[in-house]
Amino acid sequence: MTNTNNLVPREAILKVRDLVVSFERGRIKAVNGLNFDLESGQVVGLVGESGSGKSLTAFSLMGLTPYGAKRESGSITFKGLELTTLSPKERRELCGRQMGMVFQEPLTALNPVFTIGEQVAEIFRLRLNRKPKEAREMAVELLARVGLPNPSAAYKSYPHRFSGGMRQRVVIAMALALNPELVIADEPTTALDPTIASQIIRLLKDMIQERKTSVLFITHNLRLLTGLAQRALVMYAGVVVEETAADFSAALHPYSRGLIKALPPNPSQDTSRRPQAIPGGPPPPGFTPPGCPFEPRCAERLAICAQSLPPLRALPGQRALRCHNEPPC
């Protein structure tokens, strides 16, 4: 992956090569041969329908794959360090200090039997060996920085007393507490109303710019990436089908363009346009078609599309496309 700003490419802080993650002893390949780079200080979006492998990719990077999932093959390097060879203890140490994650559902990410403050202060006590009083002060300061009103009172409150947006602010605070160089945000605005979601995006954007953090931002909402990310990876059935600019203005793959057409119209623009659903649905788990996985739903398919999976080809303008049709599709 290259820099979109036409500057000298920065060093990739994260490199993923040929990553395969499966269920049921390899029968279901939920992530199938994933390759991408994330440059230092860059924000990259990862988009696609539910079941495309986005969240499983994130969990694999953090060493948090769910029960039943197994990394069959592939390499994950962070700052030149191969993560797949680390022991669980070494992985926890790295993820706590240099890699952070904002989880999709903050209510389940937070422990209901401990106060908000206790959970934030624990990071400073365990990772930085701070004394309880100093850890408390650092936690209150961090809660204030993410916009919680009356952070001293918030410190003593339990997660169930907070709204979804406020809980998400706490989860963001915990992910960024130790100034990690890489943050993975797994659909951080899920189940939030548009106003609160925009506040969370602004908070993330401000903290990312302030700390020069590299971010892999996973989302269903393509519009969230505009102004936040530089690049976008489009996943379908466990593979990347396109790499393009984050605003999708130059999207070429039929699936990428289908996602754009499925978006509701922007209220400030043409409201007469109706969203157009992509016909059909993703392939069922365990079914790996011999050709392009999007072929059954594609209105522009060719005979070869059902026979072989096209390679991910590099295109001018720092883009890539997995399609048998010659660009533009």
C-alpha contacts under 8 A as a table, 3 or more apart, distances in Angstrom:
res1	aa1	res2	aa2	distance
1	M	36	F	6.28
1	M	37	D	5.09
1	M	38	L	6.85
1	M	39	E	7.69
1	M	318	Q	7.49
2	T	9	P	5.97
2	T	39	E	7.74
2	T	318	Q	6.17
3	N	6	N	6.43
3	N	7	L	6.72
3	N	8	V	7.48
3	N	9	P	5.25
3	N	10	R	7.10
3	N	39	E	7.60
3	N	318	Q	7.55
4	T	7	L	7.66
4	T	230	Q	6.56
4	T	231	R	7.35
4	T	245	A	7.75
4	T	317	G	7.96
4	T	318	Q	6.69
10	R	39	E	5.91
10	R	40	S	6.35
11	E	39	E	5.67
11	E	40	S	6.12
12	A	15	K	6.60
12	A	37	D	5.97
12	A	38	L	5.35
12	A	39	E	3.91
12	A	40	S	5.77
12	A	79	K	7.50
13	I	37	D	7.67
13	I	38	L	5.95
13	I	39	E	5.32
13	I	40	S	5.19
13	I	78	F	5.67
13	I	79	K	4.89
13	I	80	G	7.62
13	I	214	S	7.94
14	L	37	D	5.69
14	L	38	L	5.07
14	L	39	E	6.85
14	L	76	I	7.35
14	L	77	T	5.77
14	L	78	F	4.67
14	L	79	K	6.38
15	K	35	N	7.69
15	K	36	F	6.13
15	K	37	D	4.60
15	K	38	L	6.55
15	K	75	S	7.82
15	K	76	I	5.85
15	K	77	T	5.21
15	K	78	F	6.63
16	V	19	L	6.62
16	V	34	L	6.86
16	V	35	N	5.11
16	V	36	F	5.33
16	V	37	D	6.33
16	V	74	G	7.50
16	V	75	S	5.79
16	V	76	I	4.72
16	V	77	T	6.60
17	R	33	G	7.39
17	R	34	L	6.25
17	R	35	N	4.59
17	R	36	F	6.85
17	R	74	G	5.58
17	R	75	S	5.08
17	R	76	I	6.58
18	D	32	N	7.56
18	D	33	G	4.13
18	D	34	L	5.02
18	D	35	N	5.56
18	D	73	S	7.06
18	D	74	G	4.64
18	D	75	S	6.69
19	L	31	V	6.92
19	L	32	N	6.47
19	L	33	G	4.82
19	L	34	L	4.80
19	L	35	N	6.86
19	L	71	R	7.44
19	L	72	E	7.78
19	L	73	S	5.80
19	L	74	G	4.00
19	L	75	S	6.27
19	L	76	I	7.72
20	V	29	K	6.85
20	V	30	A	7.68
20	V	31	V	5.19
20	V	32	N	4.65
20	V	33	G	5.21
20	V	34	L	6.82
20	V	71	R	5.86
20	V	72	E	5.46
20	V	73	S	5.33
20	V	74	G	6.12
21	V	29	K	5.92
21	V	30	A	5.91
21	V	31	V	4.99
21	V	32	N	6.68
21	V	60	S	7.95
21	V	69	A	6.63
21	V	70	K	5.47
21	V	71	R	4.33
21	V	72	E	5.67
21	V	73	S	7.42
22	S	25	R	6.99
22	S	26	G	5.06
22	S	27	R	6.97
22	S	28	I	5.30
22	S	29	K	4.19
22	S	30	A	5.40
22	S	31	V	6.78
22	S	69	A	5.58
22	S	70	K	5.44
22	S	71	R	6.49
22	S	72	E	6.76
23	F	26	G	5.58
23	F	27	R	6.36
23	F	28	I	5.03
23	F	29	K	6.50
23	F	30	A	7.25
23	F	68	G	5.77
23	F	69	A	4.82
23	F	70	K	6.44
24	E	27	R	5.43
24	E	28	I	6.22
24	E	68	G	6.84
24	E	69	A	7.67
25	R	28	I	7.74
25	R	70	K	7.90
26	G	29	K	6.22
26	G	72	E	7.53
27	R	286	G	5.74
28	I	285	P	5.95
28	I	286	G	4.14
28	I	287	F	7.34
29	K	32	N	5.75
29	K	238	G	7.24
29	K	285	P	8.00
29	K	286	G	6.86
29	K	288	T	7.97
30	A	51	G	7.86
30	A	52	S	7.39
30	A	53	G	5.71
30	A	56	L	7.68
30	A	237	A	7.03
30	A	238	G	5.22
30	A	285	P	7.65
31	V	34	L	6.62
31	V	52	S	7.94
31	V	53	G	5.56
31	V	56	L	7.43
31	V	57	T	7.01
31	V	237	A	7.59
31	V	238	G	4.12
31	V	239	V	6.50
32	N	238	G	5.17
32	N	239	V	5.70
33	G	74	G	7.58
33	G	238	G	7.94
33	G	239	V	6.68
34	L	238	G	7.65
34	L	239	V	6.07
34	L	240	V	6.78
35	N	240	V	7.93
38	L	42	Q	6.63
38	L	43	V	7.78
38	L	44	V	7.01
38	L	214	S	7.44
38	L	216	L	7.76
39	E	42	Q	5.36
39	E	214	S	7.13
40	S	213	T	7.53
40	S	214	S	5.63
41	G	212	K	5.24
41	G	213	T	5.19
41	G	214	S	4.37
41	G	215	V	7.62
42	Q	213	T	7.38
42	Q	214	S	4.92
42	Q	215	V	6.41
42	Q	229	A	7.45
42	Q	230	Q	6.92
43	V	214	S	5.72
43	V	215	V	4.62
43	V	216	L	5.99
43	V	217	F	7.00
43	V	228	L	7.00
43	V	229	A	4.59
43	V	230	Q	5.84
43	V	231	R	7.07
44	V	215	V	6.29
44	V	216	L	5.09
44	V	217	F	6.03
44	V	229	A	5.31
44	V	230	Q	6.02
44	V	231	R	4.93
44	V	232	A	5.54
44	V	233	L	7.40
44	V	246	A	7.83
45	G	216	L	5.92
45	G	217	F	4.66
45	G	218	I	5.78
45	G	219	T	7.31
45	G	225	L	6.49
45	G	229	A	6.14
45	G	230	Q	7.90
45	G	231	R	6.14
45	G	232	A	4.37
45	G	233	L	6.03
45	G	246	A	7.01
46	L	54	K	6.64
46	L	216	L	6.99
46	L	217	F	6.01
46	L	218	I	4.70
46	L	219	T	6.48
46	L	232	A	5.79
46	L	233	L	4.87
46	L	234	V	6.07
46	L	235	M	7.14
47	V	54	K	7.08
47	V	218	I	6.04
47	V	219	T	5.46
47	V	220	H	5.77
47	V	221	N	7.71
47	V	222	L	7.10
47	V	232	A	7.17
47	V	233	L	6.27
47	V	234	V	5.05
47	V	235	M	6.12
48	G	52	S	5.98
48	G	54	K	7.30
48	G	219	T	7.64
48	G	220	H	6.18
48	G	234	V	5.74
48	G	235	M	5.13
48	G	236	Y	6.12
49	E	52	S	5.73
49	E	220	H	6.63
49	E	235	M	7.93
49	E	236	Y	7.19
50	S	53	G	7.73
50	S	220	H	7.97
51	G	54	K	7.52
51	G	237	A	6.97
51	G	282	P	7.99
52	S	235	M	5.84
52	S	236	Y	4.83
52	S	237	A	4.58
52	S	238	G	5.19
52	S	239	V	7.73
53	G	56	L	5.27
53	G	57	T	6.04
53	G	235	M	7.17
53	G	236	Y	7.59
53	G	237	A	6.81
53	G	238	G	5.01
53	G	239	V	7.94
54	K	57	T	5.23
54	K	58	A	6.56
54	K	218	I	6.70
54	K	235	M	7.18
54	K	238	G	7.98
55	S	58	A	4.97
55	S	59	F	6.21
55	S	186	D	6.48
55	S	218	I	7.43
56	L	59	F	5.06
56	L	60	S	6.01
56	L	65	T	6.76
57	T	60	S	5.10
57	T	61	L	6.31
58	A	61	L	5.22
58	A	62	M	6.49
58	A	184	I	6.73
58	A	186	D	7.18
59	F	62	M	5.14
59	F	63	G	5.99
59	F	64	L	4.71
59	F	65	T	5.07
59	F	66	P	7.78
60	S	63	G	5.02
60	S	64	L	5.90
60	S	65	T	5.28
60	S	71	R	7.69
61	L	64	L	7.66
61	L	76	I	7.01
62	M	65	T	7.96
62	M	95	C	6.69
62	M	99	M	7.75
62	M	101	M	7.95
63	G	91	R	7.17
65	T	69	A	6.02
65	T	70	K	7.33
66	P	69	A	5.67
71	R	74	G	7.59
75	S	82	E	6.95
75	S	83	L	7.76
75	S	84	T	6.73
76	I	82	E	5.82
76	I	83	L	5.63
76	I	84	T	6.35
77	T	80	G	5.43
77	T	81	L	5.06
77	T	82	E	4.36
77	T	83	L	5.68
78	F	81	L	5.13
78	F	82	E	6.59
78	F	83	L	6.84
82	E	85	T	6.06
82	E	86	L	7.34
83	L	86	L	5.47
83	L	91	R	7.21
86	L	89	K	7.94
86	L	90	E	5.76
86	L	91	R	5.89
87	S	90	E	5.16
87	S	91	R	6.10
88	P	91	R	5.01
88	P	92	R	6.15
89	K	92	R	5.19
89	K	93	E	6.30
90	E	93	E	5.17
90	E	94	L	6.26
91	R	94	L	5.19
91	R	95	C	6.04
92	R	95	C	5.14
92	R	96	G	5.94
93	E	96	G	5.28
93	E	97	R	6.41
94	L	97	R	5.44
94	L	98	Q	5.54
94	L	99	M	6.49
95	C	98	Q	5.70
95	C	99	M	4.41
95	C	100	G	6.08
96	G	99	M	6.21
96	G	100	G	6.55
96	G	127	R	7.50
96	G	178	L	7.80
97	R	100	G	7.47
97	R	127	R	7.49
97	R	178	L	5.84
97	R	179	N	7.52
97	R	180	P	5.86
98	Q	178	L	7.59
98	Q	179	N	7.31
98	Q	180	P	4.13
98	Q	181	E	5.42
98	Q	182	L	6.50
99	M	180	P	5.15
99	M	181	E	6.25
99	M	182	L	4.89
99	M	183	V	5.75
99	M	184	I	7.85
100	G	175	A	4.72
100	G	176	L	6.58
100	G	180	P	6.09
100	G	182	L	6.37
100	G	183	V	4.67
100	G	184	I	6.34
101	M	175	A	5.41
101	M	183	V	5.42
101	M	184	I	4.69
101	M	185	A	5.77
101	M	186	D	7.50
102	V	171	V	6.06
102	V	172	I	5.78
102	V	175	A	5.95
102	V	183	V	7.41
102	V	184	I	6.20
102	V	185	A	4.59
102	V	186	D	6.01
102	V	188	P	6.50
103	F	106	P	6.34
103	F	109	A	6.53
103	F	171	V	7.33
103	F	185	A	6.46
103	F	186	D	5.33
103	F	187	E	7.29
103	F	188	P	6.43
104	Q	185	A	7.69
104	Q	186	D	5.13
104	Q	187	E	5.09
104	Q	188	P	5.08
104	Q	189	T	7.44
104	Q	190	T	6.46
105	E	108	T	5.82
105	E	109	A	6.30
105	E	168	Q	7.96
105	E	188	P	7.48
105	E	190	T	7.26
106	P	109	A	4.77
106	P	110	L	6.12
106	P	164	G	7.14
106	P	167	R	5.74
106	P	168	Q	5.45
106	P	171	V	6.34
107	L	110	L	5.58
107	L	159	P	6.89
107	L	160	H	7.49
107	L	164	G	7.45
107	L	167	R	6.87
108	T	111	N	7.18
109	A	171	V	7.54
110	L	119	Q	7.89
110	L	159	P	6.81
110	L	171	V	7.62
111	N	114	F	5.89
111	N	119	Q	7.75
111	N	159	P	7.57
112	P	115	T	7.53
112	P	158	Y	6.60
112	P	159	P	5.95
112	P	160	H	6.99
113	V	158	Y	7.35
114	F	118	E	6.25
114	F	119	Q	6.66
114	F	158	Y	6.45
115	T	118	E	5.25
115	T	119	Q	6.50
115	T	155	Y	6.64
115	T	156	K	5.58
115	T	157	S	5.26
115	T	158	Y	4.40
115	T	159	P	6.80
116	I	119	Q	5.41
116	I	120	V	6.45
116	I	154	A	6.78
116	I	155	Y	5.35
116	I	156	K	6.52
116	I	157	S	5.87
116	I	158	Y	5.64
116	I	159	P	6.21
116	I	170	V	7.54
117	G	120	V	5.16
117	G	121	A	5.87
117	G	136	R	7.18
117	G	139	A	6.33
117	G	140	V	7.22
117	G	154	A	7.05
117	G	155	Y	3.82
117	G	156	K	6.00
117	G	157	S	7.49
118	E	121	A	5.16
118	E	122	E	5.95
118	E	136	R	7.85
118	E	155	Y	7.18
118	E	156	K	7.89
119	Q	122	E	5.26
119	Q	123	I	7.14
120	V	123	I	5.69
120	V	124	F	7.47
120	V	139	A	5.65
120	V	173	A	7.84
120	V	174	M	5.99
121	A	124	F	5.38
121	A	125	R	6.33
121	A	132	P	7.75
121	A	135	A	5.02
121	A	136	R	5.47
121	A	138	M	7.16
121	A	139	A	5.13
122	E	125	R	5.00
122	E	126	L	5.94
122	E	135	A	7.40
123	I	126	L	5.47
123	I	127	R	5.67
123	I	128	L	7.53
123	I	174	M	7.64
123	I	177	A	7.63
124	F	127	R	5.37
124	F	128	L	5.02
124	F	129	N	6.48
124	F	130	R	5.81
124	F	135	A	5.47
124	F	138	M	7.68
124	F	139	A	7.95
125	R	128	L	5.74
125	R	129	N	4.69
125	R	130	R	4.61
125	R	131	K	6.33
125	R	132	P	6.78
125	R	135	A	5.95
126	L	129	N	5.45
126	L	130	R	7.52
130	R	134	E	6.05
130	R	135	A	5.56
131	K	134	E	5.39
131	K	135	A	5.98
132	P	135	A	5.06
132	P	136	R	6.07
133	K	136	R	5.14
133	K	137	E	6.38
134	E	137	E	5.11
134	E	138	M	6.23
135	A	138	M	5.12
135	A	139	A	6.10
136	R	139	A	5.05
136	R	140	V	6.21
137	E	140	V	5.23
137	E	141	E	6.22
138	M	141	E	5.12
138	M	142	L	6.16
139	A	142	L	5.07
139	A	143	L	6.17
139	A	155	Y	7.72
140	V	143	L	5.13
140	V	144	A	6.26
140	V	151	P	5.59
140	V	152	S	5.94
140	V	155	Y	6.51
141	E	144	A	5.13
141	E	145	R	6.34
141	E	151	P	7.58
142	L	145	R	5.01
142	L	146	V	6.54
142	L	173	A	6.49
142	L	177	A	7.32
143	L	146	V	5.41
143	L	147	G	6.69
143	L	148	L	5.75
143	L	151	P	5.63
143	L	154	A	7.89
143	L	155	Y	7.90
143	L	170	V	6.90
143	L	173	A	6.75
144	A	147	G	5.26
144	A	148	L	5.42
144	A	149	P	7.04
144	A	150	N	7.57
144	A	151	P	5.45
145	R	148	L	7.55
146	V	169	R	6.01
146	V	170	V	7.48
146	V	172	I	7.81
146	V	173	A	6.41
146	V	203	L	6.97
147	G	169	R	7.53
148	L	151	P	5.70
148	L	154	A	7.29
148	L	166	M	6.94
148	L	169	R	7.56
149	P	154	A	7.59
150	N	153	A	5.56
150	N	154	A	6.30
151	P	154	A	4.72
151	P	155	Y	6.00
152	S	155	Y	5.20
152	S	156	K	7.10
153	A	156	K	5.47
153	A	157	S	6.61
154	A	157	S	5.06
157	S	161	R	6.78
158	Y	161	R	5.78
158	Y	162	F	7.47
159	P	162	F	5.54
159	P	167	R	6.68
160	H	163	S	7.72
162	F	165	G	7.97
162	F	166	M	5.78
162	F	167	R	5.94
163	S	166	M	5.23
163	S	167	R	6.16
164	G	167	R	5.14
164	G	168	Q	6.14
164	G	191	A	7.88
164	G	192	L	6.70
165	G	168	Q	5.08
165	G	169	R	6.38
165	G	192	L	6.63
165	G	196	I	6.02
165	G	197	A	7.53
165	G	200	I	7.35
166	M	169	R	5.08
166	M	170	V	6.53
167	R	170	V	5.07
167	R	171	V	6.37
168	Q	171	V	4.99
168	Q	172	I	6.17
168	Q	188	P	7.17
168	Q	200	I	7.69
169	R	172	I	5.07
169	R	173	A	6.13
169	R	200	I	7.14
170	V	173	A	4.95
170	V	174	M	6.26
171	V	174	M	5.11
171	V	175	A	6.22
172	I	175	A	5.06
172	I	176	L	6.19
172	I	204	L	7.68
173	A	176	L	5.29
173	A	177	A	5.68
174	M	177	A	5.08
175	A	178	L	7.65
175	A	180	P	7.87
175	A	183	V	7.26
176	L	179	N	5.22
176	L	180	P	6.24
176	L	183	V	7.72
177	A	180	P	7.79
179	N	211	R	6.99
179	N	213	T	7.97
180	P	183	V	6.76
180	P	213	T	7.06
181	E	212	K	7.75
181	E	213	T	5.16
181	E	214	S	6.01
182	L	213	T	5.86
182	L	214	S	4.74
182	L	215	V	5.72
182	L	216	L	7.89
183	V	213	T	7.02
183	V	214	S	6.27
183	V	215	V	4.85
183	V	216	L	6.50
184	I	215	V	5.69
184	I	216	L	4.83
184	I	217	F	6.14
184	I	218	I	7.74
185	A	188	P	6.01
185	A	215	V	7.18
185	A	216	L	6.22
185	A	217	F	4.90
185	A	218	I	5.99
186	D	217	F	6.40
186	D	218	I	4.88
186	D	219	T	6.87
187	E	190	T	5.71
187	E	217	F	7.24
187	E	218	I	5.18
187	E	219	T	4.68
187	E	220	H	7.29
188	P	200	I	7.89
188	P	219	T	7.83
189	T	192	L	5.50
189	T	197	A	5.23
189	T	200	I	7.11
189	T	201	I	7.90
192	L	196	I	6.09
192	L	197	A	5.58
193	D	196	I	5.53
193	D	197	A	5.97
194	P	197	A	4.93
194	P	198	S	6.09
195	T	198	S	5.31
195	T	199	Q	6.49
196	I	199	Q	5.03
196	I	200	I	6.30
197	A	200	I	5.11
197	A	201	I	6.26
198	S	201	I	5.06
198	S	202	R	6.18
199	Q	202	R	5.11
199	Q	203	L	6.17
200	I	203	L	5.02
200	I	204	L	6.14
201	I	204	L	5.09
201	I	205	K	6.00
201	I	224	L	7.65
202	R	205	K	5.03
202	R	206	D	6.07
203	L	206	D	5.23
203	L	207	M	6.21
204	L	207	M	5.27
204	L	208	I	5.94
205	K	208	I	5.11
205	K	209	Q	6.15
205	K	228	L	6.43
206	D	209	Q	5.29
206	D	210	E	6.06
207	M	210	E	4.99
207	M	211	R	6.05
208	I	211	R	5.35
208	I	212	K	5.58
208	I	213	T	5.13
208	I	214	S	7.58
208	I	215	V	7.91
209	Q	212	K	5.14
209	Q	213	T	7.04
217	F	229	A	7.90
219	T	222	L	7.08
219	T	224	L	7.78
221	N	224	L	5.74
221	N	225	L	7.76
222	L	225	L	5.80
222	L	226	T	7.65
222	L	247	D	7.77
222	L	260	I	7.58
223	R	226	T	5.65
223	R	247	D	7.39
224	L	227	G	7.83
224	L	228	L	7.19
225	L	228	L	5.11
225	L	229	A	5.19
225	L	232	A	7.94
225	L	246	A	5.75
225	L	247	D	6.78
226	T	229	A	6.41
226	T	246	A	5.91
226	T	247	D	5.11
227	G	230	Q	7.89
229	A	232	A	7.36
229	A	246	A	5.82
230	Q	245	A	6.32
230	Q	246	A	5.44
231	R	243	E	7.19
231	R	244	T	5.90
231	R	245	A	4.67
231	R	246	A	4.52
232	A	243	E	5.74
232	A	244	T	5.45
232	A	245	A	5.88
232	A	246	A	4.87
232	A	248	F	8.00
233	L	240	V	6.49
233	L	241	V	7.79
233	L	242	E	5.99
233	L	243	E	4.67
233	L	244	T	6.72
234	V	240	V	5.54
234	V	241	V	5.79
234	V	242	E	5.26
234	V	243	E	6.37
234	V	256	S	6.87
235	M	238	G	6.31
235	M	239	V	5.41
235	M	240	V	4.34
235	M	241	V	5.86
235	M	242	E	7.48
236	Y	239	V	5.52
236	Y	240	V	6.34
236	Y	241	V	6.58
236	Y	282	P	7.85
236	Y	293	P	7.50
236	Y	294	F	7.44
237	A	282	P	6.78
237	A	283	P	7.01
237	A	293	P	6.55
240	V	243	E	7.56
240	V	312	L	7.82
240	V	322	R	7.54
241	V	253	H	7.19
241	V	312	L	7.02
241	V	321	L	5.99
241	V	322	R	4.79
241	V	323	C	7.43
242	E	251	A	7.92
242	E	252	L	7.83
242	E	253	H	6.51
242	E	256	S	7.52
242	E	312	L	7.54
242	E	319	R	7.63
242	E	320	A	5.55
242	E	321	L	4.52
242	E	322	R	6.03
243	E	319	R	5.32
243	E	320	A	4.90
243	E	321	L	6.48
244	T	248	F	6.49
244	T	250	A	6.81
244	T	251	A	6.13
244	T	318	Q	7.56
244	T	319	R	5.11
244	T	320	A	6.83
245	A	248	F	5.49
245	A	249	S	7.07
245	A	250	A	6.80
245	A	251	A	7.61
245	A	319	R	7.60
248	F	251	A	4.98
248	F	260	I	7.94
251	A	256	S	6.21
251	A	257	R	6.37
252	L	256	S	6.87
252	L	257	R	6.76
252	L	321	L	7.50
252	L	327	P	6.91
252	L	328	P	5.88
252	L	329	C	5.86
253	H	256	S	5.22
253	H	257	R	6.30
253	H	321	L	6.81
253	H	322	R	7.53
253	H	323	C	6.86
253	H	329	C	6.31
254	P	257	R	5.17
254	P	258	G	5.97
254	P	298	C	6.75
254	P	300	E	7.46
254	P	329	C	6.80
255	Y	258	G	4.87
255	Y	259	L	6.27
255	Y	294	F	7.32
255	Y	298	C	7.58
256	S	259	L	5.19
256	S	260	I	6.51
257	R	260	I	5.06
257	R	261	K	6.29
258	G	261	K	5.11
258	G	262	A	6.19
258	G	276	Q	7.73
258	G	277	A	7.45
258	G	278	I	5.91
259	L	262	A	5.09
259	L	263	L	6.65
259	L	278	I	7.49
260	I	263	L	5.45
261	K	264	P	8.00
261	K	275	P	5.86
261	K	276	Q	5.44
261	K	277	A	7.38
262	A	275	P	4.64
262	A	276	Q	4.72
262	A	277	A	5.16
262	A	278	I	7.08
263	L	275	P	5.68
263	L	276	Q	7.76
264	P	274	R	6.87
264	P	275	P	5.27
265	P	269	Q	7.18
265	P	270	D	6.57
265	P	271	T	5.58
265	P	272	S	7.87
265	P	273	R	6.25
265	P	274	R	6.96
265	P	275	P	7.07
266	N	269	Q	5.31
266	N	270	D	6.83
266	N	271	T	6.74
267	P	270	D	7.03
267	P	271	T	5.92
268	S	271	T	7.78
270	D	273	R	6.32
271	T	274	R	7.72
278	I	281	G	7.82
278	I	297	R	7.36
279	P	297	R	5.97
280	G	296	P	7.92
280	G	297	R	5.89
281	G	297	R	7.40
282	P	293	P	7.95
282	P	294	F	7.51
283	P	287	F	6.37
283	P	288	T	7.59
283	P	293	P	7.08
284	P	287	F	5.73
288	T	293	P	7.32
289	P	292	C	6.97
289	P	293	P	5.90
289	P	306	A	7.65
290	P	293	P	7.92
290	P	306	A	6.61
290	P	307	Q	5.68
290	P	308	S	5.70
290	P	309	L	6.74
291	G	295	E	7.40
291	G	304	I	7.61
291	G	305	C	5.45
291	G	306	A	4.42
291	G	307	Q	4.50
291	G	308	S	3.82
291	G	309	L	4.31
291	G	310	P	7.57
292	C	295	E	5.32
292	C	305	C	5.51
292	C	306	A	6.20
292	C	307	Q	7.70
292	C	308	S	6.45
292	C	309	L	4.67
292	C	310	P	6.74
292	C	323	C	7.92
293	P	296	P	7.37
293	P	309	L	7.77
294	F	297	R	5.65
294	F	298	C	6.11
295	E	298	C	5.08
295	E	301	R	5.95
295	E	305	C	6.03
295	E	306	A	6.29
298	C	301	R	5.49
300	E	329	C	7.59
301	R	305	C	6.06
301	R	325	N	7.98
302	L	305	C	5.32
302	L	306	A	7.71
302	L	324	H	7.61
302	L	325	N	7.67
303	A	306	A	6.18
303	A	307	Q	7.39
304	I	307	Q	5.09
304	I	308	S	6.38
304	I	324	H	7.48
305	C	308	S	6.02
305	C	309	L	6.99
305	C	310	P	7.76
305	C	324	H	6.60
310	P	322	R	5.57
310	P	323	C	5.63
310	P	324	H	5.84
311	P	322	R	5.51
311	P	323	C	7.46
312	L	320	A	6.18
312	L	321	L	5.26
312	L	322	R	4.28
312	L	323	C	7.58
313	R	320	A	5.28
313	R	321	L	5.23
313	R	322	R	6.12
314	A	318	Q	7.35
314	A	319	R	6.00
314	A	320	A	4.31
314	A	321	L	6.62
315	L	318	Q	6.36
315	L	319	R	5.03
315	L	320	A	5.20
315	L	321	L	7.14
316	P	319	R	6.24
323	C	326	E	7.51
323	C	329	C	7.96
325	N	328	P	7.65
325	N	329	C	5.58
326	E	329	C	6.13
